[in-house]
Amino acid sequence: MEAAAVPRSAAICRAAPAVPAARARALALPRRARSASAPAPRRLVLAARRAADGDSVETAPEAVPIEKRFPAFPSVMDINQIREILPHRFPFLLVDRVIEYKAGEYAVGIKNVTINDNFFPGHFPERPIMPGVLMVEAMAQVGGLVMLQPEVGGSRDNFFFAGIDKVRFRKPVIAGDTLIMRMTLTKYQKRFGLAKMDGKAYVGGDLVCEGEFLLVSATE
């Protein structure tokens, strides 16, 4: 008996392989829905595992308020300790704090430059810029904290400028800045009370002043 003729379209349908039900449902979903159901990226899986294990997930910097992002300067010498060493007083004491110090080698001090400083009304009324000579004076006072220390052969006598060389002013220092000054002792002659120092001053990591200082201690 001859087989009945089967339409070509029906034969093609019967010949197509069966598609698993899960695969068929995935194909039926829109593209956006399929991407949402795809496995999570590896970094998200690892973050979820760390959170499940009790590890803290790093906080984005934007989530921390700006007032909490910057640590305070350390205090190796406060203003009272500075006043015990330096003979300067208002309005000419230009070091507010020492944040790092190594006896006989260097000191790092800060000067908070504020609009209330007595030199700003005249320098200048419309543009408050710290005078360069006062920047040099402030750096010399930090140097004095190094050379007047008894533990390195110094004394608590007064000290004076004996020379200033290669001083360069790189950027202006204005009200609101924090002047950070590093003075490094390069040579000390105890017999004559002479100290040669290399000085650098910074604001926000930018070099604003540098030079070589020669200081001499003297008994009144």
Phi and psi in degrees as a GROMACS rama.xvg file:
@    title "Ramachandran Plot"
@    xaxis  label "Phi"
@    yaxis  label "Psi"
@TYPE xy
-75.8712  140.018  GLU-2
-71.8897  143.549  ALA-3
-66.6186  145.544  ALA-4
-69.1037  132.696  ALA-5
-109.049  131.388  VAL-6
-58.2363  146.161  PRO-7
-61.484  -38.9097  ARG-8
-63.3944  -39.1252  SER-9
-67.9763  -35.7488  ALA-10
-65.5638  -39.0172  ALA-11
-64.293  -41.7123  ILE-12
-62.1055  -41.163  CYS-13
-71.3757  -27.613  ARG-14
-80.3193  -19.7316  ALA-15
-64.9751  135.401  ALA-16
-68.9441  150.855  PRO-17
-71.0734  139.335  ALA-18
-99.9209  129.032  VAL-19
-57.5081  151.355  PRO-20
-62.166  -41.662  ALA-21
-63.9501  -39.9736  ALA-22
-64.8772  -39.8406  ARG-23
-64.1087  -39.0929  ALA-24
-66.394  -39.695  ARG-25
-63.5776  -39.6035  ALA-26
-68.4844  -29.5567  LEU-27
-75.2787  -18.8232  ALA-28
-74.8424  149.688  LEU-29
-63.7621  161.442  PRO-30
-58.0794  -43.33  ARG-31
-63.9658  -40.4877  ARG-32
-67.6457  -36.6999  ALA-33
-65.3459  -39.3365  ARG-34
-67.0202  -33.6903  SER-35
-68.1561  -30.3524  ALA-36
-89.4964  -0.869632  SER-37
-71.6737  157.565  ALA-38
-58.6114  143.895  PRO-39
-68.1552  148.472  ALA-40
-57.1879  157.026  PRO-41
-60.8112  -38.4247  ARG-42
-64.3075  -34.4602  ARG-43
-71.6465  -36.2817  LEU-44
-65.0881  -42.842  VAL-45
-65.2289  -39.714  LEU-46
-63.6052  -39.8353  ALA-47
-65.5044  -38.5525  ALA-48
-65.8172  -40.9996  ARG-49
-63.7278  -41.0256  ARG-50
-64.2042  -38.2761  ALA-51
-67.4658  -30.4575  ALA-52
-83.321  -2.07222  ASP-53
94.6004  0.777047  GLY-54
-76.0234  141.262  ASP-55
-77.9925  139.84  SER-56
-85.9147  135.816  VAL-57
-57.2438  136.52  GLU-58
-89.9207  135.244  THR-59
-63.2554  141.435  ALA-60
-55.4269  -32.7655  PRO-61
-65.5751  -20.8593  GLU-62
-78.8286  -16.926  ALA-63
-91.7561  126.051  VAL-64
-58.9002  145.201  PRO-65
-59.3238  -31.5845  ILE-66
-70.6464  -10.6272  GLU-67
-108.318  2.64425  LYS-68
-85.3286  -19.0924  ARG-69
-114.338  120.242  PHE-70
-70.2067  156.456  PRO-71
-74.0045  153.662  ALA-72
-64.9384  141.224  PHE-73
-67.6428  165.777  PRO-74
-130.49  99.5794  SER-75
-85.6659  -37.8847  VAL-76
-133.491  126.691  MET-77
-89.3894  -178.443  ASP-78
-65.0445  -31.5284  ILE-79
-69.2558  -39.4175  ASN-80
-67.4586  -36.3348  GLN-81
-64.1276  -40.626  ILE-82
-66.4888  -24.6867  ARG-83
-73.4463  -21.7252  GLU-84
-101.147  -49.6509  ILE-85
-85.4321  143.422  LEU-86
-83.0127  -7.93641  PRO-87
-70.2413  149.624  HIS-88
-140.838  173.578  ARG-89
-53.2369  137.603  PHE-90
-98.1802  25.8049  PRO-91
-116.403  8.71423  PHE-92
-85.9152  112.394  LEU-93
-114.463  22.356  LEU-94
-125.678  122.736  VAL-95
-95.284  -28.9171  ASP-96
-162.549  148.63  ARG-97
-106.241  124.008  VAL-98
-103.369  -12.7208  ILE-99
-157.459  142.649  GLU-100
-156.063  135.92  TYR-101
-133.44  117.369  LYS-102
-54.8744  130.018  ALA-103
78.1945  2.01397  GLY-104
-126.276  -58.3437  GLU-105
-160.707  167.244  TYR-106
-145.819  146.967  ALA-107
-122.575  117.436  VAL-108
-121.893  163.062  GLY-109
-124.916  147.731  ILE-110
-125.793  116.191  LYS-111
-80.7792  112.288  ASN-112
-87.5972  114.359  VAL-113
-121.662  159.572  THR-114
-66.2591  -16.6309  ILE-115
-82.0482  -4.34631  ASN-116
-60.4286  139.741  ASP-117
-69.9405  -12.7985  ASN-118
-88.2407  -13.6862  PHE-119
-69.3523  -33.165  PHE-120
-57.9649  -24.7891  PRO-121
-110.431  -4.93201  GLY-122
-145.111  78.5555  HIS-123
-122.697  155.237  PHE-124
-56.78  -37.771  PRO-125
-95.6269  -11.3017  GLU-126
-148.14  91.7161  ARG-127
-70.5667  100.219  PRO-128
-116.793  133.196  ILE-129
-69.6381  127.17  MET-130
-59.8294  140.704  PRO-131
-60.8077  -36.6392  GLY-132
-64.1607  -31.0525  VAL-133
-78.2052  -28.4871  LEU-134
-63.7361  -42.7527  MET-135
-64.2101  -41.1229  VAL-136
-62.4879  -43.8429  GLU-137
-61.9452  -40.7313  ALA-138
-65.2968  -39.6374  MET-139
-63.8972  -35.8441  ALA-140
-65.4926  -37.2128  GLN-141
-63.6747  -39.8464  VAL-142
-62.1362  -35.5879  GLY-143
-63.3323  -31.9561  GLY-144
-65.3811  -25.8325  LEU-145
-81.5473  -48.4064  VAL-146
-79.6503  -17.5221  MET-147
-95.1684  9.97792  LEU-148
-82.6385  124.497  GLN-149
-61.7524  -29.8537  PRO-150
-68.2853  -13.4746  GLU-151
-114.547  22.0346  VAL-152
89.7199  3.77009  GLY-153
-84.7663  -167.869  GLY-154
-145.402  176.006  SER-155
-97.5816  23.5771  ARG-156
-75.131  169.814  ASP-157
-69.8532  160.097  ASN-158
-134.993  155.305  PHE-159
-137.191  161.125  PHE-160
-69.8914  135.573  PHE-161
-114.519  -14.6679  ALA-162
176.846  150.778  GLY-163
-137.071  126.424  ILE-164
-131.738  150.775  ASP-165
54.9184  35.5186  LYS-166
-77.9645  131.378  VAL-167
-134.019  136.22  ARG-168
-105.866  118.095  PHE-169
-93.6793  -39.2443  ARG-170
-145.335  151.963  LYS-171
-71.746  149.432  PRO-172
-110.496  124.419  VAL-173
-118.098  168.873  ILE-174
-58.4574  134.055  ALA-175
103.248  -14.9723  GLY-176
-80.349  158.291  ASP-177
-113.465  114.178  THR-178
-87.3393  120.487  LEU-179
-109.474  120.434  ILE-180
-119.631  126.89  MET-181
-113.159  122.74  ARG-182
-118.134  121.345  MET-183
-113.783  125.271  THR-184
-76.5811  119.282  LEU-185
-103.685  -24.011  THR-186
-158.538  135.977  LYS-187
-136.628  123.75  TYR-188
-109.131  98.8476  GLN-189
-61.9077  -36.0089  LYS-190
-59.5831  -39.6029  ARG-191
-102.729  -4.13596  PHE-192
68.9328  26.2611  GLY-193
-97.6418  136.321  LEU-194
-131.37  127.716  ALA-195
-105.305  132.462  LYS-196
-135.39  149.334  MET-197
-103.761  126.885  ASP-198
-122.568  140.893  GLY-199
-140.835  139.562  LYS-200
-125.648  141.964  ALA-201
-132.52  153.612  TYR-202
-131.958  117.122  VAL-203
58.2616  32.3114  GLY-204
87.8271  -8.93747  GLY-205
-92.8672  131.627  ASP-206
-70.1135  124.396  LEU-207
-113.116  -22.8928  VAL-208
-157.147  145.598  CYS-209
-153.326  158.326  GLU-210
173.305  176.102  GLY-211
-110.408  135.453  GLU-212
-121.034  138.976  PHE-213
-121.202  116.259  LEU-214
-118.514  152.243  LEU-215
-134.72  134.32  VAL-216
-91.3198  146.439  SER-217
-149.226  140.459  ALA-218
-86.6204  137.025  THR-219
